[in-house]
Amino acid sequence: MMASCTLMAVPESRVTMLKAVIFLLAVLLFHAATLPDAFCSEQSFSLREAVLTTFKNNHTLKARASGLEASRADIGIARSSLLPWLAIEEKYLRTANPTYSFMAKLNQERFSTQDFAISSLTDPDPINDFQTLFSVEQPLFARKADIGLAMAKKQHEAASNQYQRTREEITLEVVRTFLMVRTSREYVQVAEKGVADVREHVRLSELRYHNGLGLYSDTLRAKTALTGAEQKLVSARRNHDVAKKAMGLLLGQEDPVDAGPEEISLPLRDMAYYSEAGLQRQDVKALAAQHENARKSLEMANAGYLPTVGVGGSYQLNDHETPLGAEGDSWLVAAVLRWQLYDGSKREYERIKAGHRIAETEEYLQGLKKAVSFKVYESYRSVEEKGKNLELAESSLATAEEGQRLVQVRYENSLSPLIDLLDVQVALDHARAAVVASRNEHELAKATLSCESGTILRDLGVE
C-alpha cells in the first residue's frame, strides 16, 4: 500500500517532462539511424552521365570556354575598325598669343572692327576660349581592316575546333578514369574471392589436422597465405577509394564518385572508317584554319601598299565664359585619302614573314595528318591485340578454375599436398585479375581509337 501511494503522488509535471524526454530520445535515435545513409552514400554515374557532368563542371573545359568567348570578342574588335566612331571633346584655352586670340574671337563670333587695330592685333588682352567639338569618322575603303575581320573570324573558328578537341580528349580521360574505377572495384571482388578461397583452405587444413590426416605446418602455411590474401584485399580497397576520388576530381566534384554497373561496349568498325574520320579531326581542322590565316596575313601585308579612304565631319561650339557654351558655332566636312609611300621597308618584311608562316603552318598541318594516320593505325592494332589477350585471359581463367577444383579434390582425399593447392590458388587469383584487366584494357583501347579518330563523342552518344 505504501508503494501504491508513492506512485500516485508523482506530480503531473514530471510525467509530462518524462514523456518529452522519451520523445526527444526517439527523434535522436531516428536521425542517428538515417544520417549515415544520407552523408556516407556515394554518387554513382553511368559513363554517359559522367561525360555530360564533366562538360558542365570540369575546370579545364570552363577555362577553354572562356578562351573561346574571348576569341569571339576579337571579331567585334576587328569589326570596329570598319564602323564609324563618334567623339566629343571639351577644351579650355587662355592665351595672349595674337594668332590664337584673333582666331578665338572669330570662332566665338565676337570679332568687331576695333579688333583690327594694330595694338589689338599685335598685343591683345588675354582671352578665354571654351571649345566643344563633336566629331565623326567613317572608313570607306580600308583593305587591311577587311582582312583583319576575316582573320578574326577564322581564328575563332580555329579556337572552336580546338575546344571541341579538348572535349574529346577529356572524354577519353573520363572513360579511362571510369574504367579505372570499374577495374579497381572488380579487383576488390577478386581479392574477396581469394580471401574466401584461402579461408576454405585454412578450414580444410585444420579439419585434416584435427582428424590426424594432416600436418600442423600445413595449417600454419594456409594461415600465412590467408594473411597475404587479406593484405591484397586491403590494398585493393585502398586503390578503389583513390580511383573514386580521382573520378570525382575529374567531374568537378569534391566527393568520391563511383562508376555505374552497366556494361561498356563501344562499337568497333573497319580501319577505313577510322582513317577517314581521323583526317577530319577537330585539331586538324583547327590547324587548317590557322594555315588559312597565315595566307590571309600575306594578303594583309600586300594590302599595306593600298591607300585608305574615309570621310569625317565635326561640329564646333566656342564660348569665352561657359563650358559647353555656344557664342559661336561652326562645322566641317572632309574626305581623306591616305597613301603611305614608304615605311622603311616594313611592308616588305611583313610579306617575307607571312610567306614563312604559310610554309610553317603547311608543314605542321602535313605532319599532324601523318601523325593522326599513324595513331589511328596503332590504336586499331592495339584493339585487335587487347581483344586477343581478353580471349586468352578468359580461356586461362577457365583452365585455372578447373585446375583449382581438381587439386582441391585431390587435397581433400590426401592425394596432393597443401603446397599444390596454394600454388593453384595463386594461379587462379592471377587469372581472375588478368581477365578483369584485359576486359577493361580492351574497352579503353576502343575508346582510345575513337578519340584518335575524333569519333568518341558520337560513339558514346554525347555529341
C-alpha positions as CSV (number, residue, x, y, z in Angstrom):
1,M,0.0,0.0,0.0
2,M,2.9,2.4,0.7
3,A,4.3,1.8,-2.8
4,S,1.0,2.4,-4.4
5,C,0.5,5.6,-2.5
6,T,4.0,6.7,-3.6
7,L,3.3,6.2,-7.3
8,M,0.1,8.1,-7.1
9,A,1.9,11.0,-5.6
10,V,4.1,11.6,-8.7
11,P,3.4,15.2,-9.9
12,E,1.8,15.6,-13.3
13,S,4.5,18.0,-14.5
14,R,7.2,15.3,-14.0
15,V,5.2,12.8,-16.1
16,T,4.9,15.4,-18.9
17,M,8.7,16.1,-18.8
18,L,9.4,12.3,-18.9
19,K,7.2,12.0,-22.0
20,A,9.1,14.9,-23.6
21,V,12.5,13.3,-22.9
22,I,11.3,9.9,-24.3
23,F,10.1,11.7,-27.5
24,L,13.4,13.6,-27.8
25,L,15.4,10.4,-27.5
26,A,13.3,8.7,-30.1
27,V,13.9,11.6,-32.6
28,L,17.6,11.5,-31.9
29,L,17.7,7.7,-32.4
30,F,15.8,8.1,-35.7
31,H,18.3,10.7,-37.0
32,A,21.2,8.6,-35.8
33,A,19.9,5.8,-37.9
34,T,19.3,7.8,-41.1
35,L,22.1,10.3,-41.1
36,P,24.9,7.8,-42.1
37,D,22.9,6.8,-45.2
38,A,22.5,10.5,-46.1
39,F,26.0,11.5,-45.6
40,C,28.0,8.4,-46.4
41,S,26.3,7.4,-49.6
42,E,28.4,8.0,-52.7
43,Q,27.2,9.3,-56.1
44,S,27.2,6.7,-58.9
45,F,27.3,7.8,-62.5
46,S,26.8,6.0,-65.8
47,L,29.5,6.7,-68.3
48,R,27.3,9.0,-70.3
49,E,26.3,10.9,-67.2
50,A,29.9,11.2,-66.1
51,V,30.9,12.7,-69.5
52,L,28.0,15.2,-69.5
53,T,28.8,16.2,-65.9
54,T,32.4,16.7,-66.9
55,F,31.3,19.0,-69.7
56,K,29.5,21.2,-67.2
57,N,31.9,21.2,-64.2
58,N,35.4,20.4,-65.5
59,H,37.7,23.4,-64.8
60,T,39.8,22.9,-67.9
61,L,36.8,23.0,-70.1
62,K,35.5,26.1,-68.4
63,A,38.8,27.8,-69.0
64,R,38.7,26.7,-72.6
65,A,35.2,28.0,-73.0
66,S,36.2,31.4,-71.6
67,G,39.1,31.5,-74.1
68,L,36.6,30.7,-76.9
69,E,34.4,33.6,-75.9
70,A,37.5,35.8,-75.8
71,S,38.2,34.9,-79.4
72,R,34.6,35.7,-80.3
73,A,35.1,39.2,-78.8
74,D,38.1,39.6,-81.1
75,I,35.7,39.5,-84.0
76,G,33.9,42.5,-82.6
77,I,37.2,44.3,-82.0
78,A,38.2,43.7,-85.7
79,R,34.8,44.8,-86.9
80,S,35.0,48.1,-85.0
81,S,37.7,49.2,-87.4
82,L,35.1,49.3,-90.2
83,L,32.4,51.1,-88.2
84,P,32.1,54.9,-87.6
85,W,33.4,56.4,-84.4
86,L,32.0,59.4,-82.6
87,A,33.8,61.6,-80.1
88,I,33.1,64.7,-78.0
89,E,35.9,66.9,-76.8
90,E,35.9,69.9,-74.4
91,K,39.0,72.1,-74.5
92,Y,39.8,75.2,-72.4
93,L,42.3,77.8,-73.7
94,R,43.6,81.1,-72.2
95,T,46.1,82.9,-74.3
96,A,47.5,86.3,-75.3
97,N,49.0,84.9,-78.5
98,P,48.0,87.3,-81.3
99,T,47.1,84.5,-83.8
100,Y,45.2,82.4,-81.2
101,S,43.4,85.4,-79.9
102,F,42.3,86.5,-83.3
103,M,41.1,83.0,-84.2
104,A,39.3,82.6,-80.8
105,K,37.3,85.8,-81.3
106,L,36.4,84.8,-84.8
107,N,35.2,81.4,-83.6
108,Q,33.2,83.0,-80.7
109,E,31.6,85.4,-83.2
110,R,32.6,88.4,-81.1
111,F,35.0,89.9,-83.6
112,S,34.5,93.6,-84.3
113,T,36.1,96.4,-86.3
114,Q,38.0,97.5,-83.2
115,D,39.9,94.2,-83.2
116,F,41.5,95.3,-86.5
117,A,43.5,98.0,-84.6
118,I,47.2,97.3,-84.7
119,S,47.5,97.3,-80.9
120,S,44.8,94.7,-80.7
121,L,46.3,92.6,-83.3
122,T,49.9,92.7,-82.0
123,D,49.3,92.9,-78.3
124,P,45.9,91.5,-77.5
125,D,44.5,91.2,-74.0
126,P,44.4,87.6,-72.6
127,I,41.3,85.8,-73.8
128,N,39.5,82.6,-72.6
129,D,38.1,80.1,-75.1
130,F,35.9,77.1,-74.2
131,Q,35.9,74.8,-77.3
132,T,33.3,72.0,-77.6
133,L,33.9,69.6,-80.5
134,F,31.6,66.8,-81.8
135,S,33.4,64.7,-84.5
136,V,32.6,61.6,-86.6
137,E,34.7,59.5,-88.9
138,Q,33.7,56.6,-91.2
139,P,36.2,54.5,-93.2
140,L,35.1,53.8,-96.8
141,F,38.0,51.7,-98.1
142,A,40.3,50.0,-95.6
143,R,41.5,46.7,-97.1
144,K,43.6,45.8,-94.1
145,A,40.6,46.2,-91.8
146,D,38.5,43.9,-94.0
147,I,41.2,41.2,-94.0
148,G,41.6,41.6,-90.2
149,L,37.9,40.9,-89.7
150,A,38.1,37.8,-91.8
151,M,41.2,36.6,-89.9
152,A,39.4,37.2,-86.5
153,K,36.5,35.0,-87.7
154,K,38.9,32.3,-88.9
155,Q,40.8,32.4,-85.6
156,H,37.5,32.0,-83.7
157,E,36.7,29.0,-85.9
158,A,40.1,27.5,-85.0
159,A,39.6,28.1,-81.3
160,S,36.1,26.5,-81.6
161,N,37.7,23.4,-83.2
162,Q,40.4,23.2,-80.6
163,Y,37.7,23.5,-77.9
164,Q,35.9,20.6,-79.4
165,R,39.1,18.6,-79.5
166,T,39.7,19.3,-75.8
167,R,36.2,17.9,-75.1
168,E,37.2,14.7,-76.9
169,E,40.4,14.4,-75.0
170,I,38.7,15.0,-71.7
171,T,36.1,12.4,-72.7
172,L,38.8,9.9,-73.2
173,E,40.2,10.8,-69.7
174,V,36.7,10.2,-68.3
175,V,36.5,6.8,-69.9
176,R,40.0,5.9,-68.6
177,T,39.1,7.0,-65.1
178,F,35.7,5.3,-65.3
179,L,37.3,2.1,-66.3
180,M,40.0,2.5,-63.6
181,V,37.2,2.7,-61.0
182,R,35.5,-0.3,-62.5
183,T,38.8,-2.2,-62.6
184,S,39.7,-1.4,-59.0
185,R,36.2,-2.4,-57.9
186,E,36.5,-5.7,-59.7
187,Y,40.0,-6.2,-58.2
188,V,38.3,-5.8,-54.8
189,Q,35.9,-8.5,-55.7
190,V,38.7,-10.7,-57.0
191,A,40.6,-10.2,-53.7
192,E,37.5,-11.0,-51.7
193,K,37.1,-14.2,-53.6
194,G,40.7,-15.0,-53.0
195,V,40.3,-14.4,-49.3
196,A,37.2,-16.7,-49.2
197,D,39.1,-19.4,-51.1
198,V,42.1,-19.3,-48.8
199,R,39.8,-19.4,-45.7
200,E,38.4,-22.6,-47.1
201,H,41.9,-23.9,-47.4
202,V,42.6,-23.0,-43.8
203,R,39.4,-24.7,-42.7
204,L,40.3,-27.9,-44.6
205,S,43.9,-27.9,-43.2
206,E,42.6,-27.5,-39.7
207,L,40.0,-30.2,-40.2
208,R,42.6,-32.6,-41.5
209,Y,45.0,-31.8,-38.7
210,H,42.3,-32.4,-36.0
211,N,41.4,-35.7,-37.7
212,G,45.1,-36.8,-37.7
213,L,45.3,-36.7,-41.5
214,G,47.4,-33.6,-41.9
215,L,50.3,-31.6,-40.5
216,Y,50.2,-28.6,-38.3
217,S,52.7,-26.9,-40.6
218,D,50.0,-27.1,-43.4
219,T,47.7,-25.1,-41.1
220,L,50.3,-22.5,-40.5
221,R,51.1,-22.2,-44.2
222,A,47.5,-21.8,-45.0
223,K,47.1,-19.1,-42.4
224,T,50.1,-17.3,-43.8
225,A,48.5,-17.4,-47.3
226,L,45.3,-16.0,-45.7
227,T,47.2,-13.1,-44.3
228,G,48.7,-12.4,-47.7
229,A,45.3,-12.5,-49.3
230,E,43.9,-10.1,-46.7
231,Q,46.7,-7.7,-47.4
232,K,45.9,-7.8,-51.1
233,L,42.3,-7.0,-50.2
234,V,43.3,-4.0,-48.1
235,S,45.4,-2.7,-51.0
236,A,42.6,-3.3,-53.5
237,R,40.1,-1.4,-51.4
238,R,42.6,1.5,-51.0
239,N,43.1,1.7,-54.7
240,H,39.4,1.6,-55.3
241,D,38.9,4.6,-52.9
242,V,41.6,6.6,-54.6
243,A,40.1,5.8,-58.1
244,K,36.7,7.1,-56.9
245,K,38.3,10.2,-55.6
246,A,40.1,10.8,-58.9
247,M,36.8,10.3,-60.7
248,G,35.2,13.0,-58.5
249,L,38.0,15.4,-59.2
250,L,37.7,14.9,-62.9
251,L,33.9,15.5,-62.7
252,G,34.5,18.7,-60.7
253,Q,33.1,17.1,-57.5
254,E,34.6,17.3,-54.1
255,D,33.3,13.9,-53.0
256,P,34.2,10.4,-54.4
257,V,32.2,9.2,-57.4
258,D,31.6,5.6,-58.2
259,A,31.2,4.1,-61.6
260,G,27.8,2.6,-62.6
261,P,27.4,-1.1,-63.0
262,E,26.3,-1.0,-66.7
263,E,28.4,-2.8,-69.3
264,I,30.5,-0.7,-71.6
265,S,30.8,-1.8,-75.2
266,L,32.0,0.8,-77.7
267,P,31.4,-0.1,-81.4
268,L,34.3,-1.3,-83.5
269,R,34.2,-0.6,-87.2
270,D,36.7,-1.2,-90.0
271,M,40.0,0.5,-90.4
272,A,38.9,2.7,-93.4
273,Y,36.2,4.3,-91.3
274,Y,38.6,5.5,-88.6
275,S,41.3,6.6,-91.1
276,E,38.9,8.8,-93.0
277,A,37.4,10.2,-89.8
278,G,40.8,11.0,-88.4
279,L,41.6,13.4,-91.2
280,Q,38.5,15.4,-90.2
281,R,39.6,15.5,-86.5
282,Q,38.9,18.8,-84.7
283,D,42.6,19.7,-84.1
284,V,43.3,19.0,-87.8
285,K,40.6,21.5,-88.7
286,A,41.9,24.0,-86.2
287,L,45.4,23.8,-87.7
288,A,43.9,24.1,-91.2
289,A,42.2,27.3,-90.1
290,Q,45.5,28.7,-88.8
291,H,47.1,27.8,-92.1
292,E,44.3,29.8,-93.9
293,N,45.0,32.7,-91.6
294,A,48.7,32.6,-92.5
295,R,47.7,33.0,-96.1
296,K,45.5,35.9,-95.1
297,S,48.4,37.5,-93.3
298,L,50.2,37.7,-96.7
299,E,47.1,39.4,-98.1
300,M,47.2,41.9,-95.3
301,A,50.9,42.6,-95.9
302,N,50.1,43.3,-99.6
303,A,47.1,45.5,-98.5
304,G,49.7,47.8,-96.9
305,Y,50.5,49.1,-100.3
306,L,47.0,50.2,-100.9
307,P,45.5,53.6,-99.8
308,T,42.8,54.1,-97.2
309,V,39.8,56.3,-97.9
310,G,37.4,57.8,-95.4
311,V,35.1,60.7,-94.6
312,G,34.5,62.7,-91.5
313,G,33.0,65.8,-90.1
314,S,32.8,67.9,-86.9
315,Y,30.6,70.5,-85.3
316,Q,32.3,73.0,-83.0
317,L,31.0,75.4,-80.3
318,N,33.0,78.2,-78.8
319,D,32.4,80.4,-75.8
320,H,34.7,82.8,-73.8
321,E,32.9,82.3,-70.4
322,T,31.0,79.0,-70.2
323,P,31.9,75.3,-70.8
324,L,29.7,73.8,-73.5
325,G,28.7,77.4,-74.3
326,A,27.6,78.4,-77.8
327,E,28.5,82.0,-78.5
328,G,29.8,80.8,-81.9
329,D,29.3,77.6,-83.8
330,S,30.9,76.1,-87.0
331,W,31.0,72.8,-88.8
332,L,33.4,70.9,-91.1
333,V,33.1,68.1,-93.6
334,A,36.2,66.3,-95.0
335,A,37.2,63.4,-97.2
336,V,40.6,61.8,-96.6
337,L,42.8,59.6,-98.8
338,R,45.9,58.4,-97.1
339,W,48.5,56.5,-99.1
340,Q,51.8,55.6,-97.4
341,L,54.5,55.6,-100.0
342,Y,57.4,54.5,-97.8
343,D,57.6,53.0,-94.3
344,G,61.2,51.9,-94.0
345,S,60.6,48.5,-95.8
346,K,58.2,47.4,-93.1
347,R,55.6,46.1,-95.6
348,E,58.2,44.1,-97.5
349,Y,59.4,42.4,-94.3
350,E,55.8,41.6,-93.4
351,R,55.4,39.9,-96.7
352,I,58.5,37.8,-96.1
353,K,57.4,36.9,-92.6
354,A,53.9,35.9,-93.9
355,G,55.5,33.6,-96.5
356,H,57.5,31.8,-93.9
357,R,54.4,31.5,-91.7
358,I,52.5,29.9,-94.6
359,A,55.3,27.4,-95.1
360,E,55.5,26.7,-91.3
361,T,51.8,26.0,-90.8
362,E,51.7,23.9,-94.0
363,E,54.5,21.7,-92.6
364,Y,52.8,21.4,-89.2
365,L,49.5,20.5,-90.9
366,Q,51.0,17.8,-93.1
367,G,52.9,16.4,-90.1
368,L,49.7,16.3,-88.0
369,K,47.8,14.5,-90.7
370,K,50.5,11.8,-90.9
371,A,50.7,11.6,-87.1
372,V,46.9,11.1,-86.9
373,S,47.0,8.4,-89.5
374,F,49.7,6.6,-87.6
375,K,48.0,6.9,-84.2
376,V,44.7,5.6,-85.7
377,Y,46.6,2.6,-87.2
378,E,48.4,2.0,-83.9
379,S,45.2,2.2,-81.9
380,Y,43.4,-0.1,-84.2
381,R,46.1,-2.7,-83.9
382,S,46.0,-2.2,-80.2
383,V,42.3,-3.0,-80.1
384,E,43.0,-6.2,-82.0
385,E,45.8,-7.1,-79.6
386,K,43.7,-6.4,-76.5
387,G,40.8,-8.4,-77.9
388,K,43.0,-11.5,-78.4
389,N,44.5,-11.0,-74.9
390,L,41.0,-11.0,-73.5
391,E,40.1,-14.2,-75.2
392,L,43.3,-15.8,-73.9
393,A,42.8,-14.5,-70.4
394,E,39.2,-15.9,-70.3
395,S,40.5,-19.3,-71.5
396,S,43.3,-19.2,-68.9
397,L,40.7,-18.4,-66.2
398,A,38.6,-21.4,-67.1
399,T,41.6,-23.6,-67.0
400,A,42.8,-22.2,-63.7
401,E,39.3,-22.7,-62.1
402,E,39.2,-26.3,-63.2
403,G,42.7,-26.9,-62.1
404,Q,42.0,-25.4,-58.6
405,R,38.9,-27.6,-58.3
406,L,40.7,-30.8,-59.2
407,V,43.7,-30.0,-56.8
408,Q,41.3,-29.2,-54.0
409,V,39.5,-32.6,-54.5
410,R,42.9,-34.3,-54.5
411,Y,43.9,-32.5,-51.3
412,E,40.7,-33.4,-49.6
413,N,41.4,-37.1,-50.5
414,S,45.1,-36.9,-49.3
415,L,46.3,-37.2,-52.9
416,S,48.1,-33.8,-53.1
417,P,50.0,-31.7,-50.6
418,L,48.8,-28.3,-49.4
419,I,51.5,-26.5,-51.3
420,D,49.9,-27.7,-54.6
421,L,46.6,-26.2,-53.6
422,L,48.1,-22.9,-52.6
423,D,50.0,-22.8,-55.9
424,V,46.9,-23.3,-58.0
425,Q,45.1,-20.7,-55.8
426,V,47.8,-18.1,-56.7
427,A,47.4,-19.0,-60.3
428,L,43.6,-18.7,-60.1
429,D,43.9,-15.3,-58.4
430,H,46.2,-14.1,-61.2
431,A,43.9,-15.4,-63.9
432,R,40.9,-13.6,-62.3
433,A,42.8,-10.4,-62.2
434,A,44.1,-10.9,-65.7
435,V,40.5,-11.2,-67.0
436,V,39.5,-8.0,-65.2
437,A,42.5,-6.1,-66.6
438,S,42.1,-7.5,-70.1
439,R,38.4,-6.7,-70.3
440,N,38.9,-3.1,-69.3
441,E,42.0,-2.6,-71.4
442,H,40.1,-3.8,-74.4
443,E,37.4,-1.2,-73.8
444,L,40.0,1.5,-73.1
445,A,41.8,0.6,-76.4
446,K,38.5,1.0,-78.3
447,A,37.9,4.4,-76.6
448,T,41.4,5.5,-77.5
449,L,40.8,4.5,-81.1
450,S,37.6,6.6,-81.1
451,C,39.5,9.5,-79.6
452,E,42.3,9.3,-82.1
453,S,39.9,9.3,-85.0
454,G,37.7,12.0,-83.5
455,T,34.6,9.9,-83.2
456,I,34.4,9.3,-79.4
457,L,31.6,11.7,-78.7
458,R,29.5,10.2,-81.5
459,D,30.3,6.6,-80.3
460,L,29.3,7.4,-76.8
461,G,26.1,9.2,-77.8
462,V,27.1,12.5,-76.2
463,E,28.0,14.6,-79.3
